[in-house]
Amino acid sequence: PFLMVDRILEIRSDGRQGRIVAEQDIRLDAWYFQCHMPGDPVQPGCLGVDAIWQLLGFFCIWRGALGSGRALGCGEVVFSGQIRPFNRCVRYEVDVRRFTNLKESGASIVIGEGTVSVDGETVAEIHGARTGVFRGIAYPDYPRRSANAVGGRMNG
């Protein structure tokens, strides 16, 4: 699976804000080390960004959102290091800045700030990460053609 998290260590909510801390064990045989980059294996930095989006989506579901999660973007991303095959553990810390339920559509939107650290050293900062959980956008009958077989704008 594309899940970038092995365990959640902390999740809490304080009104519209909150915090999530999670970890991922590094595996020598991880799929991305085989192809990124040949002869110079490194975990793609975008996977750390995706982990922050995944955790924000989990926060929405934990807060009661129903539907399918989607990454909605982020502001600045700063990479200051790398994750290699013999590192041990990636730690994700996300400070939730705002969680909102949109009553009319049933969608939920969350905005947060995230850091990615490996073995105690910060290797990435993700600012203004945004994730939404939307009803009615799932495509469970893939590969058959159905109402959600074609993408486009999600209305939340």
N, C-alpha and C positions, 0 to 999 in steps of 0.2 A: 504493500500500500504506500501511498504518497504521504502518509502521516509522518510528520517530522518530530513528534513528541513521544517519549516512552512513558513518562509519568508526570503528573501534576503534583507539585509539592505544597502549593498554597493557592487558594482562591478565596477572595473575599470581596464584599460589596459594601459600600457606604453611600447610600442614596444613588446618585447617578454616576458615581465613581467607583473604583475598585482596583484590585491588583491580582495578578496571576504570576506564579513562578513555576516553571516546568523544566524538565531535563530530557536530553536525548543521549543515549549511549552511542559512542562511535564504534562502528563495526568495520573491521578491515575489509570485509567483502561487500560493503555497501555499493549499490548499483552505480552511484555517481562517481565513485573513485575509479571505476573501470573505464569511463569514457570522458572524464573531465579532470584533468587534461592527460592524454596519453603520454606516459613518461614523466609526468609531473602531477600526480593525483592531488586534488584539492576539492573540498565540498564547494559547489557553486554558492556564491554569496546570496543569490536570489532565493535559495532554499531556506536560509535564515529569515529572510523577509517573509516568505510563505509561512514559516512556523509562527511568526507573530500574528499574521492574518488568521491562521488556524486557531490560535489561542483566543483571539478576540471573538471569533465565531463560537468557540466553545463557551466563552463568557456569556454571549447572548442566549445560547441554549440553556445554560445553567440558570440564567435569570428568567427563563420561561418562554423564550421565543420559540416559535414553531415555523418550520420551513427548511429551505435549503440555503446554506451559507455561500456568500460570494465576496471575494476581495474587491474593494472599491477604490483602492489606491493608497497613496501615502505622499508625504511631503519629502523632505530631504532624507537620503540614506547615505550614511558614512561608513565605509569599510576601512578598518585599520589593522586588520590581521587576516589570518586564514585558518581553516580547519583541515588538518591532515589525517591520514589513516591511523597513525599511532597516537593521536590525541585520545583522551578517554571520555570526556563528558562535556556536552554543550549545555549551557544553562541559559534559559530564556526568562527575562523579567519584563513584565508588561504593566505599566501604570495606566489604568483606564481613566481617561479624562472626562468622557461623557458617554452615557448609555441612554438611548431614547427608544421608546416604543411608539410607533406611528399608528394610532388607533384606527384611522380610516382604512388603511391597507393591511394592517396586521404585521407590517414589517418592523424589524428592529435594526438600529444602526448603532455602532460603537466606534469610538475614536480613542486611540491610545498611543503611548510612547513606549518603544521597546528597545532592549539591549540584548545582544547575543554575546555570550562569553564562552571561551573554551578553556578548560582546566584553570579557571580563575582569572583569565585575561580577557578583557573586552575586545571583540573583533568587529562588532558592527553596532550601529545605532540607527534606529528607524523612527523617524519623527512623523507625527500626524497620520499613523496607520489607520485605515478605515475598512471596516467589514460590515456587511449587512446580512440579515437572514430574512428571506422573502418567501411568502406563500405562493403556491401555484406555479412555480418555475421548474420543478423537478421533471426529469425525463426518464422515468422508470422503465419505459417500454423500448428503450434502445435495443437493437438498431432499427426497429420499425419506425416508419414515418408517422408522426402524430403532431398534436398541437404545439408541443415544445421541442420539436425536432430541429427547429431553426432558431438561432439566437437573435439577439437584438436588444434594444433598450429595456431595462427593468424599471418598472414604475413602482416607487415605494412610497 
